[in-house]
């Protein structure tokens, strides 16, 4: 999705405790924060009197956001800060229950990562900022122009861009945590990081012998029999290589905005999420529309990013398990993670009650980090992700397809300082490195980086289009180089 820039919202901090969030005492009013140092302008405040239950905004600001909200533009307006942390106020959602077990305690060990914010530095290449010419520079966001050619620390990056929150877990302990533009209890939209849940769900069914990923998707979704989907296998879908219509980045670059494009019409079936009724050319449900799609190339030959592939996988999960996708995720993942709170998944609004499995999950930052933890040695005791599933993600399957679509060579490799070390993509994870680390990103700058070898997880939320993912990888590499400020033995 195309991205526009917004001025960050700043939470006031207690200088003696950088992780705390100050609140106004009864009868007092806090001064407005200073203008954003990059874009100028005075951002909305992001706090309220303690105990008011307004999730960090004053009642006046909350009413203003509600009144200004428009479904057709919710993702691209000033209200993005509020909507991304409060999706259930604007859209119907399915509950992803955490169950009744106690939350998994994440020990706090901030002394280990005390210097991370200052020692982790990165210069983001212009290509990764979307700046490939002077014309691009003229239309780039203020943040992108500020970052161009500049080496910045992690602290500077979080402070001066629209990163909402950032967390690092090492050996199951929180060693770095920042909430710069949201409250710790807010449930932020994951966007496409949601795809990891659906990919895992199919991997779990495979682990249990309930699906054969080398068989046609039509074997598991009867509606697809007699359609072009019959030649697509689950393994092709898991690796974003279906070869079907509806590609998100490989159909001319205007897939999100051109009503003539298949991807646009696919999104238009989600009337409960996107206001596109006037531009719809069909009155089908999402499933009905998916069944009409045509094959454009041989499946399994190119990594071409597509929400369509994920949503088809969710149909497989529901058909095989007999459960709604959100319920399956709740039973097999969320209720076993020791999550702090229930998650939410956006409902598509096509009349089917289906969830938007490709991009609709919402949770707290720590719960996203717990999901990453489940893939590491420290999270193995949770019993969520079987070891052979981790191994399947790490094992290359047709690595030659990675650079045959747009996303591999144009977004992922330039987005990391060592992008040449990316080996492949797998099971809905965007990329897997040669050291076994894997990463999944989402629109507007959401991300989850997992390194089982280093027992490391990095997760973050935001509302921008900048490559924050590079910092997660930098943290892992700095760990190898002994630059965390303590020795490996002490870690």
Buried (B, 14 or more C-beta within 10 A) or exposed (E): BEBEBBBBBBBBBEEEEBBEBBBBEEEEEBEEBEEBEBBEEEBBBBBBBEEBEBBBBBEEBBEBBBEEBEBEEBBBBEBBBBBBBBBEBBBBBBBBBBBEEEBBEBEEBBEBBBBBBEBBBBBBBBBBBBBEEEEBBEEBBBBBBBBBEEEBBBBBBBBBBBBBBBBBBBBBBBBBBBBBBBBBBBBBBBBBBBBBBBBBBBBBBBBEEEBBBEEBBBBBBEBBEEBBBBBBBBBBBBBBBBBBBBBBBBBEEEBBEBEEBBBBBBBBBBBBBBBBEEBBEEEBBBBBBBBEBEBBBEBBBBBBBBBBBBBBBBBBBBBBBEBBBBBBBBBBBBBBBBBBBBBBBBBBBBEEEBBBBBBBBBBBBBBBBBBBBBBBBBBBEBEBBBEEBBEBBBBEBBBEBBBBBBBBBBBBBBBBBBBEBBBBBBBBBBBBBEBBBBBBBBBBBBBBBBBBBBBBBBBBBBBBBBBBBBBBBBBBBBBEEEBBBBEEEEB
